[in-house]
Amino acid sequence: MGNLIVAVLGVQGYSGTLAKKGTSTDITLYNLKKGEDTVTLIEPMRYPERLAPLFFAVSEAKTAVVVVDELSATLGESLVMLQCCGICSGYFILRNYVPKEKMEPLIKGTILEKFEFLPDDPNVLREKLLEEAAKQKPAQAEVGTVPVDHSFSVKGVGVVVLGVVVNGNVTKHASMKVLPDGKTTQIRSIQKHDDDFDLAVEGDRVGLAVKNVEVKDVDRGAVLTNDPSVKAAKTLKAQASLVKYWQTPLKADMVLHVGHWMQFLNSKVEEVTDEGDWRKPTVTLTLEKELVYRTGDRAVLTYLEGGKLRVAGTLELT
């Protein structure tokens, strides 16, 4: 059984031509299933007015579908977000007579060059995504990590969290820490696309019924994990890499947002140093709350006062 998480960008509601609509908040989820293979489509809501939903949709995905009706600053920002989140496979759907020749210069020299151009035919795209889902072969592991994107209480069940297994495995009855708060919960049951399972593996989208916590303990941004390499820190000193379209150096006292998994945290720049290349600075940040991550993970740096481009670059977490 393979599962594929797909960010669908460009035209709100396009996923409705491909799959069944599910949970909808500032991101909307759509579910597609064929046999044992499943696809979860995620669309950002209220974007471009708000940047966070775009980050949340892309950060959970392994693949993207970009529907292009026109060449615009919003499209450009979406492409930069895909690049910063490391989405190296996906599809472009060109509509409204936008020619391929106009798109190619925008993606030249980026990981998006590997995206495939497809016709605006939901049947073709649906089969492509299902084929890709069937190829997913997650590695087996004894520990696992699930960043929470939604949580709520269900009568007769208790607290339920939704999220994606970003690494390892999650098993029924496993004990897991809730970071950054440090509480411990137990997995009562696991659902994937409304079916019950005893095991979820990397790449699976899951609904987990959990014990010993309240809904407020597992809001979006909380991370369930029994992986000892996952940690939390409120101060970060790390190497940044600013995108080529970013026009100004980072400076002390700037307010940036740091995006990682389902966290999008306000931070203040305390110090910036570089060795002659202002696009590769070392920055020290103080965050509003602890960021949960693993050493070697990549975070996305955004500046909400950045005008047409608010995605500044990436941060290598140590």
C-alpha positions, 0 to 999 in steps of 0.5 A: 500500500502506497500513499502520496502527499501532493500540494496542488497550487495555482487554482483553488478547488482544482483538486475537486476534479480529482478527488473527494473533499475532506478536512478544510481549514486554512488548508483543504484536503482531498482524498483519492483511493484506488485499491490499496493505493492512496493520494492526499491532495492539499490546497492552501486557502486564503493564499496569497493574502496569507503565506502560512497556508502555502507553506503548510500545503507544500511542507507536507507534500512529496509532489506538487501539481501547479496549475498555471492560468497566468504568469504572476508574482503569486506564481513566482512566489509559489515556485520559490516555496516549492524550491525551498521545500525541496519538492523535486517532482511534480506536474505543470498544468498550463491553461488559458493559452500560457505557452510552455516556452514562457514557463521554462525560463522560470524553472531553469536551473532549479529542481523544478526543471524535473516537473512534467508538463501535462494537459489539463485532463483530470483523468490523465493526472489522476492516473499519474498520481495513483501510479506514483503512489503505488511506487512509494516504498517507505523504509522500516524503522522502530521509531516514528514522527508525526507533526500534527496539522489538525486536532479535535475531540470525537465523541466516544473516541476522545482526542484525534490528531491528523498528520503525516508520518514524516519518518519511521513507523507509528504502531498502535499502542505505542507511547510517544512524546508530544513536543515541544511541551514534553507530555507523553501520549499513547496511540489508541488507534490508527486510521488511514483514509478511514480504514483501521490499521495497526501500523503506519509508515513514512509517507502515510497520512494518518488519523491517530486517536490518542490518550492522556492529552487534551486537544489543546496539548496537540494543536497544529505544530505539535509533534508526536515522536518516539525518535530520540534524535528529534529535539526542540530549541528556542534559539537557533544559530544556523547557516542560511541560504537566501534565494537569488531573487531576494534583494537585501541582506538579513539584518539584526532585529528583523522579524522572520518566520521559520517554517518547519513541518507544521510549525510557522514560528515568529522569530527575531534576528539577533545576529548576522555574520557572513564571509563576504557573501550576504546570501550565505549568512550565519544567523542567530534567531530567537523564536516565540516558542521552541522549534521541533526538528532533527539535526540536518533538517531544513527550515524555510525563512520567510519575511511577511513584509517582503512585498511580492516575494515573502520567501527569503530562503532556507536554514540548515538546522543543527 
